[in-house]
Amino acid sequence: MSQPEPVIAAARPEIELQSLDPQELERFLDRRRATLSPELSLTENLLEVLRKANEFVPSSAGSILLDDPRRKFRERNRNSLTFIAAFGEKAGELLGQKIPADSGIAGRAYLTGKAYSTADARRDPYFFATVDEDTSFTTQSVIAIPVRIESEVCGVLELINRHDRAGFSESDLNLLEIFAGYISISIQNVLDGRQAQEIARRDNLTGLFNDRYLHVALRRQIQECRLNDEDLAILFLDLDFFKRVNDTHGHLAGSQVLREVGGLLAEHVDEVEGIAARYGGDEFVLVLAGLDLDSAVDLAENVRAAINHTMFCEDEGDIQPEPLHLSGLTCSIGVATMRRHVTDELAEEACRSSLLRLADAAMYVAKETGRNRTAVAGEPVRRRG
């Protein structure tokens, strides 16, 4: 009797996986205000998880979508999900695209925290056809698995068009939940590793960078600005008569004010991708790469006005328990820039020291000439009302 010929399965072609640029990807992983580092190769880690998921559950396309922690609302349906990694014919068109968190099968998994699949997407009430229309793709079957960081859903692992069958099975769902767990672990491991480094960089009270890290970061910024032929500005800021807050309302109130000032400064530097640090006591330093003198003075005046017009301790705080409604706080700011105040011949370390010293000296000029104003190193004091 002749033996049956063995069945040889055709090898599946290697899929091409794509992801956002590592620096862009970091934004979607900033779950604890940690500054993640590309050298940890989280991009490759996530792509490997997606590759393995496809090996176990072969599909025509797949993606990882995450919400943006910097634009995350308490009402989760107001969030959006961004494609951060993908494979398939249209993967390149998907990367960086956003979908509303309250739309689509991925959105359903994100909002409910439960896996969802369908064998006939076109007839499914949750299907979001816009992505197919924009990419000229045809979705038939879909499975979406929520991705969690600790207990909070932060995204979705999604596979499209299961190979060799009409839809995804219960076994497929169980396997993909394992891979969604790997995604969570990958992100968590990076966050845990980076958090330890970040704690050493941060001021415990305000959450801004501390003076130790400021010197390291400023040296790097000087080097980059010189390579890119850009200017760099330093703002040295000191709160006026801050001792009166402590003497009148107590040190808890003073600490709460400093924390709120730190939050205000962080908002202003985020707009220009700068660095904010607490230098000590009620002194702060802002490092603003790419800003010339006029732009730096404009920002200084905006900061000065914002502090003057902010009601501090308006609500119950995590340090000061009772609202105090403190208004009228002012600050004095000194400004120095690399192109205006130091020579190109100065070494990076000498340039760093000179900029800080000049901005600090200008801040004292602002104080000595009346406070609540901005002074530029070596120039008359500026105050715009």
C-alpha positions in Angstrom: 0.0 0.0 0.0 1.4 3.3 -1.0 1.9 5.9 1.7 0.1 9.3 1.4 2.4 12.1 0.4 3.1 14.5 3.3 1.3 17.8 3.1 3.8 20.7 3.0 2.4 24.0 4.2 3.5 27.0 2.2 5.7 29.4 4.1 4.1 32.8 4.8 6.0 35.8 3.6 7.8 37.8 6.2 5.6 40.8 7.2 6.9 44.3 7.2 6.3 46.1 10.5 6.4 49.8 10.9 6.2 52.2 13.8 6.3 55.8 14.6 9.8 57.4 15.0 11.1 56.5 18.5 11.1 60.1 19.7 7.5 60.5 18.5 6.6 57.2 20.1 7.9 58.4 23.5 5.0 60.8 23.7 2.5 58.0 23.9 4.4 56.2 26.6 4.8 59.2 29.0 2.5 57.6 31.6 4.3 58.9 34.7 5.8 62.2 33.5 8.9 60.3 32.7 11.2 61.3 29.9 11.8 58.0 28.1 15.0 57.3 26.3 15.3 55.8 22.7 18.3 53.7 23.8 15.9 51.4 25.6 14.6 50.3 22.2 11.0 50.1 23.2 10.1 50.5 19.5 11.8 47.2 18.6 10.2 45.6 21.6 6.6 46.6 20.6 7.2 45.6 16.9 8.4 42.2 18.1 5.3 41.7 20.1 3.2 42.6 17.1 5.2 40.2 14.9 4.7 37.3 17.3 1.0 38.0 17.6 0.7 37.7 13.9 2.7 34.4 13.9 0.3 32.8 16.4 -2.8 34.4 14.8 -2.0 35.0 11.1 -3.8 38.1 9.7 -3.6 40.4 6.8 -3.0 43.5 9.0 -2.5 44.6 12.5 -1.7 47.5 14.7 -1.1 48.9 18.2 -3.1 52.0 19.1 -2.4 54.1 22.3 -4.1 57.1 23.8 -2.0 60.2 24.4 -1.4 60.7 28.1 -0.7 64.4 27.7 -4.1 64.9 26.2 -6.1 62.4 28.2 -9.5 63.3 29.5 -11.3 61.8 32.5 -14.3 61.2 30.3 -12.6 58.5 28.2 -14.9 58.8 25.2 -13.3 62.3 24.6 -9.9 60.7 24.0 -8.4 59.7 20.7 -6.3 56.6 19.8 -3.2 56.9 17.6 -1.7 54.2 15.4 1.8 53.8 16.8 2.8 50.5 15.2 1.3 48.5 12.3 1.9 45.9 9.6 0.0 45.2 6.4 -0.4 46.7 3.0 -1.6 50.1 4.3 0.6 50.2 7.5 2.6 53.3 6.3 -0.7 55.3 5.8 -1.9 54.4 9.3 1.0 55.5 11.4 0.3 58.6 13.3 -3.4 58.6 12.3 -6.0 59.1 15.1 -9.4 57.7 15.6 -12.0 58.9 18.2 -12.0 56.7 21.2 -15.8 56.4 21.0 -15.8 55.1 17.5 -14.9 51.8 15.9 -14.2 48.3 17.2 -10.9 49.4 18.6 -12.7 52.2 20.4 -15.2 49.7 21.8 -12.5 47.6 23.3 -10.8 50.7 24.7 -13.9 52.1 26.4 -15.2 48.8 27.8 -11.9 47.2 28.6 -13.1 44.0 27.0 -12.0 42.2 23.9 -14.3 42.4 20.9 -14.3 40.6 17.6 -16.5 40.3 14.5 -16.4 38.0 11.5 -18.4 40.5 9.3 -17.1 44.0 10.0 -19.2 45.7 7.4 -22.4 44.6 9.2 -21.1 45.3 12.7 -22.7 48.3 14.5 -19.4 49.4 16.0 -17.4 49.3 12.7 -15.7 52.6 11.9 -15.5 52.7 8.0 -13.5 55.9 7.8 -10.1 54.3 8.1 -10.9 51.8 5.2 -12.2 54.6 3.1 -9.1 56.7 3.7 -6.7 53.9 2.9 -8.7 52.0 0.2 -8.6 48.9 2.4 -11.4 46.2 2.9 -11.8 45.0 6.4 -13.7 41.7 6.8 -12.9 40.4 10.2 -11.5 42.2 13.3 -10.4 41.4 16.8 -9.4 44.1 19.3 -7.8 43.5 22.7 -7.5 46.2 25.3 -3.9 47.1 26.5 -3.5 48.1 30.1 -0.8 49.8 32.1 -1.3 48.6 35.6 -5.1 48.6 35.8 -5.8 51.4 33.4 -6.7 50.8 29.7 -4.3 52.8 27.6 -4.7 51.3 24.1 -5.6 48.4 21.9 -4.0 45.6 20.0 -5.9 44.9 16.8 -5.7 42.3 14.1 -7.6 42.5 10.8 -8.7 39.7 8.3 -7.8 36.4 9.9 -6.0 34.1 7.4 -7.6 30.8 6.5 -10.9 31.3 8.2 -13.9 33.6 8.3 -13.2 35.2 11.7 -11.2 35.0 14.9 -11.8 32.2 17.4 -11.9 32.0 21.1 -8.4 30.5 21.0 -7.2 33.5 19.0 -8.7 35.8 21.6 -6.9 34.0 24.4 -3.6 34.2 22.6 -3.9 37.9 21.8 -4.8 38.7 25.4 -1.4 37.2 26.3 0.3 39.4 23.7 -1.5 42.5 24.9 -0.1 41.6 28.3 3.4 41.6 26.8 2.8 45.1 25.4 1.8 46.2 28.9 4.9 44.6 30.5 7.2 46.1 27.8 5.9 49.6 28.5 5.8 49.1 32.3 9.4 47.8 32.4 10.6 50.9 30.6 8.6 53.2 32.8 9.9 51.5 36.0 13.5 51.7 34.8 13.2 55.3 33.7 11.2 56.4 36.8 14.2 55.6 39.0 16.4 57.8 36.9 13.7 60.5 36.7 13.3 60.8 40.4 17.0 61.7 40.7 16.4 64.5 38.1 13.3 66.0 39.6 12.5 68.4 42.4 10.2 66.6 44.8 8.0 69.7 45.5 7.4 71.2 42.1 8.0 68.3 39.8 10.4 70.5 37.7 14.0 69.4 37.1 16.4 70.0 39.9 19.5 72.2 39.8 21.8 69.2 39.5 20.1 68.0 36.3 19.8 71.6 35.0 23.6 71.9 34.6 23.7 68.7 32.7 20.8 69.6 30.4 22.0 73.1 29.8 25.4 71.9 28.7 23.7 69.5 26.2 21.4 72.3 24.9 24.4 74.6 24.3 26.1 71.9 22.3 23.0 71.1 20.2 22.3 74.8 19.6 25.8 75.4 18.4 25.6 72.4 16.1 22.3 73.6 14.7 23.4 77.3 14.6 20.6 78.3 16.9 20.4 80.8 19.8 19.6 79.8 23.4 18.1 81.9 26.1 18.2 81.6 29.9 15.5 83.0 32.2 16.4 83.3 35.9 13.3 83.9 37.9 12.8 84.8 41.6 9.5 85.3 43.4 9.2 88.8 45.0 8.7 89.0 48.8 8.0 85.2 48.9 9.0 85.1 52.6 5.8 87.0 53.4 3.7 84.1 52.2 5.4 81.7 54.6 5.3 84.3 57.5 1.6 85.1 57.0 0.1 81.8 56.0 2.6 79.2 57.0 5.1 77.0 55.2 2.4 74.6 53.9 0.9 77.5 52.0 4.3 78.5 50.7 5.0 75.0 49.5 1.7 74.8 47.8 2.4 78.1 46.0 5.8 76.9 44.9 4.2 73.7 43.5 1.6 75.8 41.6 4.2 78.1 40.3 6.1 75.1 39.0 3.0 73.9 37.2 2.6 77.3 35.6 6.2 77.4 34.4 6.0 73.9 33.0 3.0 75.0 30.9 4.9 77.9 29.5 8.0 76.0 28.6 6.1 73.1 27.1 4.8 75.5 24.4 8.4 76.2 23.3 9.8 72.8 24.2 12.0 74.3 26.9 13.3 73.1 30.2 12.1 74.4 33.6 14.1 73.8 36.8 13.8 74.8 40.4 17.2 76.3 41.2 16.5 76.5 44.9 14.1 78.1 47.4 11.8 80.3 45.3 14.3 80.6 42.3 13.6 79.0 39.0 15.6 78.7 35.7 14.1 78.3 32.2 16.3 77.0 29.4 14.9 77.9 26.0 16.7 76.4 23.0 16.1 78.2 19.7 14.8 81.4 21.2 16.5 84.7 20.4 16.5 87.7 22.8 13.3 89.3 21.8 11.4 86.0 21.9 12.9 85.2 25.3 11.9 88.6 26.7 8.3 88.2 25.3 8.1 84.8 27.1 9.5 86.3 30.3 6.9 89.0 30.3 4.1 86.4 29.6 5.4 84.4 32.6 5.6 87.5 34.8 2.1 88.5 33.9 0.7 85.0 34.4 2.2 84.8 37.9 0.9 88.2 38.8 -2.6 87.4 37.6 -2.9 83.9 39.0 -4.9 83.2 42.1 -2.8 80.7 44.1 -4.2 78.2 46.6 -7.6 78.9 45.1 -8.8 75.3 45.9 -7.9 72.7 48.4 -4.3 71.5 47.6 -2.5 68.3 48.4 -0.1 70.3 50.6 -2.2 73.3 51.8 -5.6 71.8 52.8 -7.7 75.0 52.9 -8.2 77.4 50.1 -6.5 80.8 50.7 -7.1 82.7 47.5 -3.7 84.3 47.3 -3.3 87.0 44.6 -0.9 89.6 43.6 2.2 87.5 43.7 5.0 88.9 41.5 8.4 87.9 40.3 11.6 89.4 38.9 13.2 87.8 35.8 16.7 88.1 34.3 17.4 87.2 30.7 20.6 86.2 28.9 21.1 84.7 25.5 24.0 82.9 23.9 24.4 85.0 20.8 24.0 88.3 22.6 26.0 87.7 25.8 28.7 85.1 25.2 31.3 84.6 22.6 31.6 81.5 20.3 35.1 80.9 21.6 33.9 80.0 25.0 33.9 76.3 25.9 30.6 74.7 26.7 31.2 74.6 30.4 32.3 78.2 30.5 29.3 79.2 28.3 27.0 77.4 30.7 28.4 79.2 33.7 28.4 82.6 32.0 24.8 82.4 30.9 23.6 81.4 34.4 25.7 84.1 36.0 24.5 86.8 33.6 20.9 85.9 33.9 21.1 85.7 37.7 22.8 89.2 37.8 20.1 90.6 35.5 17.4 89.2 37.8 19.0 91.1 40.7 18.9 94.3 38.7 15.2 93.7 38.2 14.8 93.4 41.9 16.9 96.4 42.7 15.0 98.6 40.3 11.5 97.9 41.7 10.7 94.2 41.3 7.9 92.7 39.1 9.8 93.3 35.9 12.2 91.8 33.4 15.8 92.8 33.0 18.2 91.8 30.2 21.8 91.3 31.0 23.7 94.5 30.4 20.6 96.5 29.2 18.1 98.8 30.8 15.2 97.2 32.7 12.1 96.3 30.7 8.6 96.4 32.2 5.5 96.4 30.1 2.8 97.2 32.6 
